[in-house]
Amino acid sequence: MSTYDWSKFGFHIPEIMLPKEGTDYFKWAVVACDQFTSEPEYWEKVEEIVGDAPSTLRLMLPELYLDGPDEAERIKNVRATMDKYLADGTLRTMEPGCMLIKRTAEGRSRLGLVIATDLEAYDFSKGSTSLTRATEGTVVERIPPRLRIRGDAPIEMPHILILIDDPDKTVIEPLVNQQKEVIYDTDLMMDGGHITGSFIKEANLEGAKEALSALFDKAEEKYGKGNVIFQAMGDGNHSLATAKTAWENIKKGLTPEEIENHPARYALCEIENIHDQGIVFEPIHRVVFAKNGQSGMDIVKDTVAKLDAANGKAYLADSDAAVPEGAFEIPYITAEGRGKIIIEEPANKLEVGALQNALDIMVKEEKTCDIDYIHGTSAVEKLSAKPGNAGFMLPPMDKFMLFPAVAADGALPRKTFSMGEANEKRYYIEARYIAK
């Protein structure tokens, strides 16, 4: 038996909520709310598919609608549906345990375990050495609108993906052979692939806990006590930061005993092994939208000027131009044409860091344009073809650099990588009760 309990690793065994038997999981499961934020037609199609059927679409707000004129009404409807699903039995509560997930999309399969992460083991502030580590800089301005949704909501649904560093595949992979009950086995709408979810009771998770115990000891040897990075955020950085902020607000009114047992102390998540061959790090591209009548090429030239000022040298080149050794290249797309930006003697370690610094000046300080973060090249192509828009394409990050890079240098520039394309993101299925 492990000498540690789950809290040692920053985990907690939850009481997961799932839709009642007989529910159409194809209509129930909907992709994470922060996807397709510049493609309203995607969410319109989801609405058509779901219709009046029970669905997680009714339990969340696509970020496309954040700060929109009807945001308050939409949030009110989400809360009402949460109450309805709890009252009429649409949602049922399982005994303590986890869900073993097998997800197949784009010809790749990966395994995951739905569990709860302890928010007391997580700190997203800059320089944090918490057990659960943010992997990108947290934009605190993004938390309040998400807090309006989570706020006093009675249930949560995760699109949070947390990575563990388990090269010998000792924690999640052996659970395939563990005693379990298949709960759902369904295709996912809108090219989301296929997913199978099997419930494992807490008593049958001892092997995983033993493996985590050994993994934790190795992490202490590698990073040193007090600096262990054991859970690294793979997706949903701002969702977890929102859960943490909500918990800190709730905690202010609790006794020490209540803090120990309050359900909002934990956030439901899916953990995955970074060494799973089905996990691929894709780049997150940028599309910039002019606000003052500029053309797409005007945006590109302004970006180059800012990159030139912050690095050794930056200039425009044809798409097939040679790139000097040690230089960065960032392809761009506009309605007027395409090419690439070359940055010599870059001041950043990653292309995304150099580009983001330049775009932040334009978006936040000068306020001459808006920005969106896009998964997948086809969406960039489509959006960048419109006058006044400019798309910037970024290279993928080596996934095996994640743990050592974050341990050594702290959080990466925001939106550095994506775990797969947009349609491969986590679909909402499981929920958890978080009200006391």
C-alpha positions as CSV (number, residue, x, y, z in Angstrom):
1,M,0.0,0.0,0.0
2,S,1.1,3.5,-0.8
3,T,2.4,5.5,2.2
4,Y,0.8,8.6,0.6
5,D,-2.8,9.6,0.2
6,W,-4.1,11.3,-2.9
7,S,-3.6,14.8,-1.6
8,K,0.1,14.3,-1.5
9,F,0.0,14.4,-5.3
10,G,-2.5,17.2,-5.5
11,F,-5.4,14.9,-6.4
12,H,-8.8,13.9,-5.0
13,I,-11.1,11.1,-5.9
14,P,-14.4,12.8,-6.9
15,E,-18.1,11.8,-7.0
16,I,-18.6,12.2,-10.7
17,M,-21.9,13.2,-12.2
18,L,-23.0,11.7,-15.5
19,P,-26.2,11.9,-17.5
20,K,-28.9,9.3,-16.7
21,E,-28.9,6.0,-18.6
22,G,-30.4,6.2,-22.0
23,T,-29.1,9.7,-22.7
24,D,-27.9,10.3,-26.3
25,Y,-24.2,11.0,-25.6
26,F,-23.7,12.2,-29.2
27,K,-25.9,15.2,-28.4
28,W,-24.8,15.4,-24.8
29,A,-21.1,15.8,-25.5
30,V,-20.0,19.3,-26.8
31,V,-16.5,20.6,-27.4
32,A,-14.7,23.0,-24.9
33,C,-16.2,26.4,-24.7
34,D,-13.0,28.2,-25.7
35,Q,-12.9,26.7,-29.2
36,F,-14.1,28.2,-32.5
37,T,-14.4,31.6,-30.9
38,S,-14.2,33.4,-34.3
39,E,-16.5,30.9,-36.1
40,P,-20.2,31.5,-35.0
41,E,-21.3,29.1,-37.8
42,Y,-19.7,26.2,-35.8
43,W,-21.8,26.9,-32.7
44,E,-24.9,27.5,-34.8
45,K,-24.5,24.0,-36.3
46,V,-24.1,22.6,-32.7
47,E,-27.4,24.2,-31.8
48,E,-29.0,22.5,-34.7
49,I,-27.6,19.1,-33.8
50,V,-28.6,19.3,-30.1
51,G,-32.1,20.7,-30.5
52,D,-34.1,20.1,-27.4
53,A,-32.1,17.0,-26.2
54,P,-30.2,17.1,-22.9
55,S,-26.8,18.4,-23.6
56,T,-23.7,20.0,-22.0
57,L,-24.3,22.8,-24.4
58,R,-27.0,24.0,-22.0
59,L,-24.5,23.9,-19.1
60,M,-21.8,26.2,-20.5
61,L,-21.4,29.4,-22.4
62,P,-19.3,29.3,-25.6
63,E,-16.7,32.0,-25.3
64,L,-17.8,33.4,-28.6
65,Y,-20.6,35.0,-26.6
66,L,-18.6,36.4,-23.7
67,D,-19.1,40.2,-23.3
68,G,-21.9,40.0,-25.9
69,P,-25.2,41.9,-25.4
70,D,-27.0,38.8,-24.2
71,E,-24.3,37.4,-22.0
72,A,-26.3,37.9,-18.8
73,E,-29.3,36.2,-20.2
74,R,-27.3,33.3,-21.5
75,I,-25.7,32.8,-18.1
76,K,-29.1,33.0,-16.4
77,N,-30.3,30.2,-18.7
78,V,-27.2,28.1,-17.9
79,R,-27.9,28.3,-14.2
80,A,-31.5,27.5,-14.7
81,T,-30.6,24.4,-16.7
82,M,-28.1,23.3,-14.1
83,D,-30.9,23.4,-11.5
84,K,-33.3,21.6,-13.8
85,Y,-30.9,18.8,-14.6
86,L,-30.2,18.3,-10.9
87,A,-33.9,18.3,-10.0
88,D,-35.3,16.1,-12.7
89,G,-32.6,13.4,-12.6
90,T,-30.9,14.3,-15.9
91,L,-27.7,14.1,-14.0
92,R,-26.9,11.2,-11.6
93,T,-24.1,11.0,-9.1
94,M,-21.6,8.1,-9.1
95,E,-19.9,6.7,-6.1
96,P,-16.3,7.9,-5.5
97,G,-14.1,6.9,-8.4
98,C,-12.6,8.0,-11.7
99,M,-13.4,7.7,-15.4
100,L,-10.8,6.0,-17.7
101,I,-11.1,7.8,-21.1
102,K,-10.0,6.5,-24.5
103,R,-10.3,9.3,-27.2
104,T,-9.7,8.8,-30.9
105,A,-9.5,11.7,-33.3
106,E,-7.5,12.5,-36.4
107,G,-6.2,8.9,-36.5
108,R,-4.7,9.2,-33.0
109,S,-5.8,7.6,-29.8
110,R,-4.9,8.7,-26.3
111,L,-5.8,7.6,-22.7
112,G,-6.9,9.9,-19.9
113,L,-8.2,9.6,-16.3
114,V,-10.9,12.0,-15.1
115,I,-10.1,12.8,-11.5
116,A,-10.1,16.0,-9.3
117,T,-7.2,18.3,-8.8
118,D,-6.7,20.0,-5.4
119,L,-6.7,23.8,-5.8
120,E,-4.7,24.1,-2.6
121,A,-1.8,22.6,-4.6
122,Y,-2.1,25.1,-7.4
123,D,-0.9,28.7,-7.7
124,F,-1.0,30.5,-11.0
125,S,1.0,33.6,-9.9
126,K,4.3,34.3,-11.6
127,G,7.2,32.4,-10.2
128,S,5.0,29.9,-8.4
129,T,6.6,26.5,-7.5
130,S,3.3,24.8,-6.7
131,L,2.8,21.1,-7.2
132,T,0.3,21.8,-10.0
133,R,2.0,24.3,-12.3
134,A,0.6,26.7,-14.8
135,T,2.5,26.3,-18.2
136,E,1.5,29.6,-19.7
137,G,1.3,33.1,-18.3
138,T,-2.2,33.8,-16.9
139,V,-4.0,36.8,-18.2
140,V,-5.8,37.9,-15.2
141,E,-8.2,40.0,-17.3
142,R,-9.6,36.7,-18.7
143,I,-10.7,35.5,-15.3
144,P,-13.6,37.9,-14.4
145,P,-15.9,36.9,-17.3
146,R,-15.3,33.3,-16.6
147,L,-15.9,33.9,-13.0
148,R,-19.4,35.3,-13.9
149,I,-20.2,31.8,-15.2
150,R,-18.6,29.7,-12.5
151,G,-19.4,32.1,-9.6
152,D,-22.2,30.4,-7.6
153,A,-22.9,27.7,-10.1
154,P,-23.9,24.4,-8.4
155,I,-21.9,22.2,-10.8
156,E,-18.7,22.3,-12.9
157,M,-17.7,20.6,-16.1
158,P,-14.0,20.2,-17.0
159,H,-12.2,20.9,-20.2
160,I,-9.0,21.0,-18.1
161,L,-6.3,18.7,-19.3
162,I,-3.4,18.1,-16.9
163,L,-0.2,16.3,-17.9
164,I,1.9,14.0,-15.9
165,D,5.5,13.0,-16.8
166,D,5.4,9.2,-16.7
167,P,7.9,7.8,-19.3
168,D,7.4,4.2,-18.1
169,K,3.6,4.5,-18.4
170,T,2.9,3.2,-14.9
171,V,-0.1,5.2,-13.8
172,I,-2.8,5.5,-16.4
173,E,-2.0,2.8,-19.0
174,P,-2.3,-0.2,-16.6
175,L,-5.9,0.8,-15.8
176,V,-6.9,-0.6,-19.2
177,N,-6.7,-4.0,-17.5
178,Q,-8.4,-2.9,-14.3
179,Q,-11.9,-3.9,-13.3
180,K,-14.2,-1.2,-14.7
181,E,-17.7,-0.5,-16.2
182,V,-18.1,1.0,-19.6
183,I,-20.5,3.9,-19.2
184,Y,-20.4,5.5,-22.7
185,D,-19.0,4.6,-26.1
186,T,-20.0,7.2,-28.7
187,D,-19.0,9.2,-31.7
188,L,-18.5,12.9,-31.1
189,M,-20.3,15.6,-33.1
190,M,-18.5,18.0,-35.5
191,D,-15.6,15.7,-36.4
192,G,-14.7,15.1,-32.8
193,G,-13.8,11.5,-33.3
194,H,-14.8,8.8,-30.9
195,I,-14.7,8.4,-27.1
196,T,-15.2,5.6,-24.6
197,G,-15.5,6.2,-20.9
198,S,-15.2,3.5,-18.2
199,F,-15.9,4.0,-14.5
200,I,-13.4,2.7,-12.0
201,K,-14.3,2.6,-8.3
202,E,-11.9,4.1,-5.8
203,A,-11.0,0.7,-4.4
204,N,-9.7,-0.3,-7.8
205,L,-7.4,2.7,-8.1
206,E,-4.8,1.6,-5.5
207,G,-2.4,0.5,-8.3
208,A,-2.5,3.9,-9.8
209,K,-1.9,5.5,-6.4
210,E,1.2,3.2,-5.8
211,A,2.5,4.2,-9.2
212,L,2.0,7.9,-8.5
213,S,3.8,7.5,-5.2
214,A,6.9,6.1,-7.0
215,L,6.6,8.9,-9.6
216,F,6.4,11.5,-6.9
217,D,9.6,10.2,-5.3
218,K,11.4,10.4,-8.6
219,A,10.2,13.9,-9.2
220,E,11.5,15.0,-5.8
221,E,14.9,13.5,-6.7
222,K,14.8,15.3,-10.1
223,Y,13.6,18.8,-9.1
224,G,14.3,18.9,-5.3
225,K,11.8,19.1,-2.5
226,G,9.7,22.2,-2.6
227,N,10.1,22.6,-6.4
228,V,8.4,19.5,-7.7
229,I,6.4,20.0,-10.8
230,F,4.0,17.1,-10.7
231,Q,1.0,18.3,-12.7
232,A,1.6,20.5,-15.7
233,M,-1.3,22.2,-17.3
234,G,-1.9,20.9,-20.8
235,D,-5.1,22.8,-21.6
236,G,-7.6,25.0,-19.8
237,N,-5.0,27.2,-17.9
238,H,-7.6,30.0,-17.5
239,S,-10.4,27.6,-16.6
240,L,-8.3,26.3,-13.7
241,A,-7.2,29.8,-12.8
242,T,-10.9,30.7,-12.6
243,A,-11.7,27.7,-10.4
244,K,-8.8,28.7,-8.1
245,T,-10.1,32.3,-7.9
246,A,-13.6,31.1,-7.1
247,W,-12.2,28.9,-4.4
248,E,-10.1,31.6,-2.8
249,N,-13.3,33.8,-2.7
250,I,-15.3,31.0,-1.1
251,K,-12.5,30.1,1.4
252,K,-12.6,33.5,3.0
253,G,-15.9,32.6,4.7
254,L,-15.0,29.1,5.9
255,T,-13.6,27.6,9.0
256,P,-10.4,25.5,8.8
257,E,-12.5,22.4,9.1
258,E,-14.8,23.5,6.3
259,I,-11.9,24.3,4.1
260,E,-10.7,20.6,4.4
261,N,-13.9,19.2,3.0
262,H,-15.6,21.8,0.8
263,P,-16.2,20.5,-2.7
264,A,-15.2,23.7,-4.4
265,R,-11.7,23.1,-3.1
266,Y,-11.3,20.7,-6.0
267,A,-11.7,21.0,-9.8
268,L,-12.6,18.1,-12.1
269,C,-10.0,17.5,-14.7
270,E,-8.6,14.8,-17.1
271,I,-5.0,13.8,-16.5
272,E,-2.9,12.4,-19.4
273,N,0.6,11.1,-19.8
274,I,2.8,13.4,-21.9
275,H,4.5,10.2,-23.2
276,D,1.3,8.9,-24.7
277,Q,1.9,8.7,-28.4
278,G,-1.5,10.0,-29.1
279,I,-0.7,13.4,-27.6
280,V,0.6,15.8,-30.2
281,F,1.5,19.4,-29.5
282,E,0.1,21.7,-32.2
283,P,1.0,25.4,-32.5
284,I,-1.6,28.1,-31.7
285,H,-1.6,30.6,-34.5
286,R,-2.6,34.3,-34.3
287,V,-5.1,36.3,-36.4
288,V,-5.1,40.0,-35.9
289,F,-8.1,42.2,-36.8
290,A,-7.5,45.9,-37.6
291,K,-9.8,48.4,-35.8
292,N,-9.0,51.6,-37.7
293,G,-9.3,50.8,-41.4
294,Q,-5.8,49.4,-41.8
295,S,-5.1,46.7,-44.3
296,G,-3.7,43.3,-43.4
297,M,-0.3,44.3,-44.8
298,D,-0.4,47.4,-42.6
299,I,-0.7,45.1,-39.6
300,V,2.2,43.0,-40.8
301,K,4.5,46.0,-41.4
302,D,3.6,47.4,-37.9
303,T,4.4,44.0,-36.4
304,V,7.8,43.9,-38.2
305,A,8.7,47.4,-37.0
306,K,8.1,46.3,-33.4
307,L,10.0,43.0,-33.8
308,D,12.9,45.0,-35.4
309,A,13.0,47.3,-32.4
310,A,13.0,44.4,-29.8
311,N,15.4,42.0,-31.6
312,G,18.6,42.1,-33.6
313,K,16.8,42.7,-36.9
314,A,13.4,41.9,-38.4
315,Y,12.2,42.1,-42.0
316,L,9.8,40.8,-44.6
317,A,10.8,38.1,-47.1
318,D,9.2,35.9,-49.7
319,S,7.8,32.5,-48.6
320,D,10.7,30.6,-50.1
321,A,13.5,33.0,-48.9
322,A,16.4,31.4,-47.1
323,V,16.6,31.9,-43.3
324,P,19.9,32.7,-41.6
325,E,21.2,30.3,-39.0
326,G,19.7,31.0,-35.6
327,A,17.0,33.3,-37.0
328,F,13.2,32.8,-36.5
329,E,10.8,32.7,-39.4
330,I,7.1,33.5,-39.0
331,P,4.9,33.0,-42.1
332,Y,2.1,35.6,-42.5
333,I,-1.2,35.6,-44.6
334,T,-3.2,38.6,-45.7
335,A,-5.8,39.4,-48.4
336,E,-3.0,41.2,-50.2
337,G,-0.6,38.3,-50.2
338,R,1.7,36.2,-48.1
339,G,5.3,35.8,-47.1
340,K,7.2,35.5,-43.9
341,I,8.9,37.6,-41.3
342,I,12.5,36.8,-40.5
343,I,13.8,37.7,-37.1
344,E,17.6,37.7,-36.7
345,E,19.2,37.5,-33.3
346,P,15.9,36.9,-31.5
347,A,15.6,38.1,-27.9
348,N,13.3,35.2,-27.0
349,K,13.7,31.4,-26.8
350,L,10.5,30.7,-28.9
351,E,9.0,32.3,-31.9
352,V,5.7,32.7,-30.0
353,G,7.4,34.8,-27.3
354,A,8.9,37.3,-29.8
355,L,5.6,37.6,-31.8
356,Q,3.4,37.9,-28.8
357,N,5.5,40.7,-27.3
358,A,5.0,42.7,-30.5
359,L,1.3,42.0,-30.8
360,D,0.7,42.8,-27.2
361,I,1.9,46.4,-27.9
362,M,-0.5,46.8,-30.7
363,V,-3.5,45.2,-29.0
364,K,-3.1,46.3,-25.4
365,E,-1.1,49.5,-25.5
366,E,-1.9,51.1,-28.8
367,K,-5.3,49.4,-29.2
368,T,-5.1,49.5,-33.0
369,C,-6.3,45.9,-33.4
370,D,-7.9,42.9,-31.8
371,I,-6.4,39.3,-31.7
372,D,-7.7,35.8,-31.7
373,Y,-5.8,32.6,-31.0
374,I,-6.6,29.9,-33.7
375,H,-6.1,26.2,-33.7
376,G,-5.6,24.8,-37.2
377,T,-4.3,26.2,-40.4
378,S,-7.6,26.1,-42.4
379,A,-9.3,28.6,-40.0
380,V,-6.3,30.9,-40.2
381,E,-6.4,30.8,-44.0
382,K,-10.1,31.6,-44.0
383,L,-10.0,34.4,-41.5
384,S,-6.8,36.0,-43.0
385,A,-8.3,36.2,-46.5
386,K,-10.7,38.9,-45.2
387,P,-9.6,42.6,-45.7
388,G,-8.1,44.1,-42.6
389,N,-7.0,40.8,-41.1
390,A,-3.5,39.3,-40.8
391,G,-2.7,35.7,-39.9
392,F,0.6,34.6,-38.3
393,M,1.6,31.0,-38.4
394,L,3.7,29.5,-35.6
395,P,5.7,26.3,-35.4
396,P,4.9,23.4,-33.0
397,M,6.7,23.0,-29.7
398,D,8.6,19.8,-28.7
399,K,6.3,18.3,-26.1
400,F,9.2,16.7,-24.2
401,M,10.5,20.2,-23.4
402,L,7.5,21.2,-21.4
403,F,8.3,19.9,-17.9
404,P,12.0,20.9,-17.9
405,A,11.3,24.3,-19.5
406,V,8.5,25.2,-17.0
407,A,10.6,23.8,-14.1
408,A,13.6,25.9,-15.2
409,D,12.1,29.1,-16.5
410,G,8.5,29.2,-15.2
411,A,5.4,29.7,-17.3
412,L,5.8,29.8,-21.1
413,P,4.3,32.7,-23.2
414,R,0.5,32.3,-23.3
415,K,-1.0,30.2,-26.1
416,T,2.4,28.6,-26.8
417,F,1.0,25.1,-27.7
418,S,-2.2,23.2,-28.2
419,M,-2.8,19.6,-27.5
420,G,-4.1,18.8,-31.0
421,E,-6.4,20.7,-33.3
422,A,-9.6,22.3,-32.1
423,N,-11.8,19.3,-32.9
424,E,-9.5,17.1,-30.8
425,K,-10.0,19.2,-27.6
426,R,-11.8,17.8,-24.6
427,Y,-15.6,17.4,-25.0
428,Y,-17.7,18.1,-21.9
429,I,-19.3,14.8,-20.6
430,E,-18.6,14.5,-16.8
431,A,-19.7,17.0,-14.2
432,R,-19.3,17.5,-10.4
433,Y,-21.4,19.1,-7.7
434,I,-19.4,22.0,-6.2
435,A,-21.9,23.8,-3.9
436,K,-21.9,23.0,-0.2
